[in-house]
Amino acid sequence: MFILRLPSAIVLTLLILSGIYVQGLTGKIIFTVTAMIFAFFAVLEFLDVISKSGRRSYIFFTSLFSALTVLLLVIMNSRVPSLLVFEIKIMIVFAILCWISLLFSRNREDTLDKALNSTSAFFLITLPLSFMVIIYLIDDGAKDPAGRKLLLYLLAVTKSGDIGAYLVGVTSSKLMPKGNHKIVPSISPKKSWEGTIGGLVFSIAVAIYLAKILPAPYKAGISTAVIIGTVLFICGFIGDLAESSLKRIAGVKDSGVVIPGIGGMLDLVDSLILNAPIYYIFLLSMMK
């Protein structure tokens, strides 16, 4: 598994860093295309997983609309006063389209189920993950856009927690005579207290170390970085557990197979579903 996971992680890291560090329109195009792919497959996999537990939805339409939402946010960034308000309008339009489908359906019960589940997917997956696009576009057009560094910080702190939890969890499981101590084996059999503590330490350490890259007015001292690292790890952990619970209900191991060694796209971004909007709220508070 690790042999497959490492090259996948390297490719994804290079792709994301290209979108962040490549200057001008080229970097924005790389980021936009990458984010659209992430949005499409994350929603597709979410709806595919719930379909295995009998929930019906407009899988392809919702996934495509989610990818188009990313594109619209990038295109409309300089044309609307608030991307967040604009995104809420997009969500309302999507909900209206789903409800309109009831007017043209012969099987109203089936269509209602599809409309509710599709709207839920857009609200639970697309909306929170779109905050990463909004963060990326902060100060867009400036010589040194703040948003790109802010997004890098979010991704680094969140994913370092995931990596730390995995490494410490695997190591402690092998070194301890009776294995490590599981947290919620009924939901996620591999998650342990040792791995969780290790992930928290990794997350805080990276939050403190990378605080120096944060541009004004988002500069963070050590105490603020510790708070950010702690909150992002806890919320990321909750997002991970929520997805694990969803997969348990559906009876699947991974949300998909699109990323060799890692699983599905939803497996990759589950820890960011809560973290992206919460981190955005942090940024708003730091501007005051």
Buried (B, 14 or more C-beta within 10 A) or exposed (E): EEEEBEEBBEEBEEBBBBBBEBEEEEBBEBBBBBBBBBBBBBBBBBBBBBBEEEBBBBBEBBBBBBBBBBBBBBEBBEEBEEBBEBBEEBBEEBBEBBBEBEEEBEEEEEBBBBBBBBBBBBEBBBBBBBBBBBBBBBBBEEEEBBBBBBBBBBBBBBBBBBBBBBBBBBBBBEEEEEEBEBBEEEBBEBBBEBBBBBBBBBBBBBBBBBBEEBBEEBEBEEEBBBBBBBBBBBBBBBBBBBBBBBBBBBEBEBBBEBBEEBBBBBBBBBBBBBBBBBBBEBBEEBEE
